[in-house]
Amino acid sequence: MTSIDDNGAQVLGWDDLDKRKLYVIGPTFSLFVRALLYPPMLIKTRLQVQNSPYNGTIDAFRKVVRHEGYRALYKGFPTNCVGLAVGQVYITTYEVSRKHASSFGLSHGWNNFIAGAAASTISQFFIVPIDVVTQLQMVQGQDVKGAPSSGPATPSAGTAAQSTDANKATLEQRRLLHTESARAPAPSFPKTVPPALPKRPAEQLGGEAASRSSARPSPSSGLQNAYQIARMLHRTEGVPGLYRGYLASIMTYVPSSAIWWASYGVMYSHLHAMNSISAVPTPIVNAACGSAAGFIASVTTNPLDVIRTRLQVEGTQSSWKMVQTLWRTDGPRWLSRGVGARLMSAVPSGAVIITSYETVKRLSVRTD
């Protein structure tokens, strides 16, 4: 049923929604939002990987477009769209959790916090393998030093086969490196400084194909390419290869989701209570609160997102060792690495996503 929050604002609940409408209208809106916000996500990922050749967000956009073409901004997008189904799992878990959390007599802010954390915890089990493959596709098209490959973005004949061979070779290299590192005595920290790990390109599953075979970016970033990457990961690393960075994802997205929904709920409730904005259309209030929530959640959890991205793309270290490596190579600057691109995605996406979602909920209200 429709509930009233602490400041008198009406909130549509799970029982108010026609589920058939919700599961049809929701994915349609989500597809549009993903297409709009995907390029900043790709740039953020490239900025956060090892040996990034870019000097900030704008420079990254320019170099990607110049060296790889506009289509490169959507590398891995078809794979990412597989997550549309997971989005429905997220929303269902969020709404049901919020419904049950309200029975404890907590404020709406805390209800949102608990529901956001629960939704992210459940959905990460499904979304992490998709993220791992998508991010490896995102960084394809760079050479072994992380610099964009030169040449046009037009794929040459036979590049799919070349990419497959490169994937096999680099994954075998990763397996050997992992074996060698496992045999070496573990360094004691902080008494001794851990030895530097072998430098490896973050984009090994594709970047080497571009640098060795032709001065062109890696080939198709569609579902066939995603299948090749997933198969190679499974063959060389087993199921854990598809879940690299899983704990880091939980550590990143659970607090991020909880903070986002709690921030949004609190701000929306307080703004609704202000008589000065009573004449402002609800979608505008939704958008303003969503943008602010996106800013807060992104800034507070960016260090965790850097660790998650590096673990999923490189897959060679534990979270703690990754922190040591980041601090040794970048100093405190790693804490804000990619935050500009993340905000470019999170702030507008906060506005678009929540406005779309609240619109979907209003269109999905039960009529009986």
N, C-alpha and C positions, 0 to 999 in steps of 0.2 A: 504494500500500500504506500501511497505518497506520505512521506514523513516531513516533519518540520524541524529545521536545525535550531541551534541555540539562539539565533538572531531572527528567527521567523521566516527564513527562506524555505520554500518548498523544494524537496529533493525527490525525484522519481526513483522508486525502488525496484527491486527485481520482480516483485509480484505485480507491478504496474505494466510490465512489458509483454507484448505479444512476441514470443520467442521466434516464430517463423519469420516475422517481419525483421526482427533484430538480426537474424543470421543470414538474411539476404541483403538488406540495406547496409549493414555494417561492413562486410568485406568490400562492397562496391566503393564506399567512401574511403576505406583503408587503402585500396589500390591507388586511388587518386593521390592520397596523402603521401604514400611511399614514393610514387613517381616524382612528386614535387620536391621531396626532401632527401632523396637518395644521393645526389652529387655532393652535398656537404658532408654526408656520412663517409663517402669514399675518400674525400680529401682529409678528413679527420684521421681515418685509418692510416693513410699514407704518411701523415705527419708524425704519427706515433710509432711507426716501425723503426727498426735499427737503420742507422746511416741514411736518414731521410735527407734528400738533396735540396729540399725546399726551404726558402727563407720566409716562412709564414704562410698564412692561408691564401692570400691573394696571389702570391708567387706560385703556390702549388696549383691553383686553378689555371693560371696562365701557362705553366709548363706542361701540365697534362694535356690541355687543349692544343698547344703548339706542337708537341711531339707525338701525341697519340690520337688527336682528334676529339671532337665533341662526344662521340659514342663511348669513349673511354670513361666518361663520367658515369656511365651506367654499367660498368663491368660488374658482373655478379648479380645484376638486378633480377633476372629471371629466377635465379636460385633464392634470392631474398624473398621473392613473392610467394615461395612455398610456405613461408611463415604466416601467410594470411590466415590459414587454418589455426595456427597456434595463437594468433591474435584473438580468435573467438574463445579459445580455452582461457586466455588471460582475462578477458572481459567477464566471462561466466564466473570464473573463480573470484574475481574482484567483487562482483555484485552479490554473489551468494555469501561471501565472507563478510561483506559489509552488513548484510541483512542479519547474520548471526551475531556479529560483533555488537550491533545496536542493542541486543538483549542484555548486555552487561551494564547498561546505563552510562556508558562513556560519552564524551562529547563527540560531535561529528568529525572533528579533526582527528581524534584518536581512532575512531571507526575507520576513517579513510586510511590512516597510517597502517593499521593492522591489515586491512583488506588489500592495500597496495603491496605490502610485503608478502602476503600469502599468494597473491596472483603471480608475482614475479618468481617466487620459489617454485611453484608448480610448472609454470611455462618454460623456465630455463632448461628443464630436462629435455624438452622437445626442440628448443630454439638453438641450443649451443652447437649441435652438429651443423645446422644450417649456417650459423654465424662463422664457424671455423672455415667451411668451404667458401662462403661468400667473401670473407676477408682475404683468403688466399687468391681468389679471383681479382679482388680489388687492387692488389699490389702487383699483378701481372703487368708486364710491359716496361719494367725497369731492368737495368743491367746489374751485374754482380756487385756494383758499388752503391746501388740504390738510385743512380741517376736515370732519368727517363731515357729510353732508347731513342735514338735519332731516327728520322725517316718518317714517311707518311703512315697514317693509321690503317691503310688498306692492307688486309691480310693477304699473304702470298699463298700460292698453291702448296698444299702439303703441310701447312703449318700445324694442323691438328695432330698429325703423326709426329711432328717434331716436338710438339709440346708434351705428348705422351711419353716419348723417349726421355725428354728432359725431366719429366716428373719422376720416372722410374729411377733415373740416375741420381737425382738430388735426394729423393727419399731414401735410396740405398746409402747415400753419403751421410744423411742424417742418422740412419740406423747405426752406421759404423762409428760416427762421432759419439753417439749416445753410448755405444758399447765401450769405447775407449775411455770416456769420461767416467763410466761406472767402475772401470778397473782401477782408475787412479785413486790414491788416497784422498779422502774427503778433507778439505781444509777446515781448520778450526777458526771460528769467527766469534768475537772480534780480535782474538789474540794475534792472528795472522791475516793478512789481506789475501782473499781468494785469488788464485791466478786467473788471468783473463781467459775467457773462453775463446775458442777459435772463432774468428769473425766469419759470419755467414750472412748472406743476403737474406733479409726478411721475406723476400718474395721468391724464394727458391723454386716454388712450384710453378714456374712459367717464365720468370725473368731470365733464367739462363738460356732458355730456348731462343729468346729474342736476341740475346747478345752473341750466341754462338752461331746460330744458323743464318740470321739475316739481321740487319740493323732495324728491325721492325718490332712492334710490340707483340706480346703473346697473342695467340689466336682467340677464337671464340670464347666468350665468357658466359655462354649459355648453359643450358641444362646438361648437354652432352659433355662439355668441359668439366662441369661440376661433378658429374658421375665419374669421370676419369680421376679427378682429384680425390674424391671420396674412396674410390676403389684402391688407389695407391696408398692412401693413409691407412685403410683397413688392412691391406696386405703387409705393410711394413711395421705398423704400430699396433694393429689390432683395434678393438673398439675404443680403448683409451685415446687413440689418435684422433677420433672424432669428437672426443670430449676433453681435449686439451684446454686448459684454462677454465674448467667447469667450476671449480671452487672460487676462482677469481671472478667468474661471471656472477655467481651467487653473491659474493662479497660486494660486487659493484651494483648489480641491478636490484637486489632486494632493498638495500637502503635507499637507492635512487628512486625506486618506485614508491616506497613508503613516504619519503620526503616530498616527492612530487605531489602525490594525492593529498597528503596532509596540508601542504602549503596551499594548494589550490582550494581545498575545502575551507580552510580558515580565512583566506583572503576573500573568497566569494561570499562567505557568510557575513564578514564585516562590511564589505562594500555594499551588500544588499541592505544592510541596516542603515546605511547613510542616506538620509532623505535627499541629499544633494544629487544623487545619481539615480533616483527613483524613475526618472524619465528616460534614462539611457537604455536602449534596447538590450535585452538579455544576452544575445550573442556577443556584443561588444564587451560586456562585463566578463563573460566566459573567456573571451580571447585575451583580455588584459590579465586576468588571473592565471590563465594557462601559460602565458609568456613569462610572467614573474616566477611561477613555480618551476618552469623549465630552467630559468637562470639559476635559481637557488640550488636545485638538484644537480645541475651540471657542474657548477663551481665546487660544490662540497664533495662530489664523488669523482672528480676528474683524475686524481692520482690513481684511484682504483681502476678506472677505465684504461689508463695507460698500461698498467700491469696486465690487465685482462687481454688487451689487444696484442701486446708483445708476446704473451704466452701462447695465444691462439695462432699467431702468425709464425712464430719461430719454434715453439714447442720443445725447448731444450732445457728449461730450468724450472725450479720450484718458484713459488711466488716470492719467498724470502730472498732467494738467490737473485731473482730478477730485480728486486729492490736494490740489492747491493750493487749489481751491475749498472743499473740506471744512475745510482748516486755516484758511482765511481766515474762514469763516462760523462754525465751531464751535470752533476751537482744538483743543487736545489731546483734548477730550471726544469727538471723532468716533471715536477709536480704540476706545472702548467702546460706541459707539452700537448699541443693540439687543442687547447681549451678554446681558442678563437674559433676554429672550425666547428668544434662541438657546440658552442653557443650559437653559431650561425645556423646550426641545425635545430638545436633544442629550443631556442626562444621562439622562432616562428612556428616550429612544429608543435610546441606547447599550445600556441593559439589555435592553430589549424586543427590539431587532433581533438582538443577538448570541445571546440566549437562544433566540429563534425560529430563527435560522439554524443554531445547533448542534443544535437539536431536529430541524430539517428534515434535516440531514446524518445524524443517527442514524436517522431514519425512512427515509432513502434508501440505507442501506448495502446493498451487493450481497449476495445470499444464495447465489450460486453459488461 
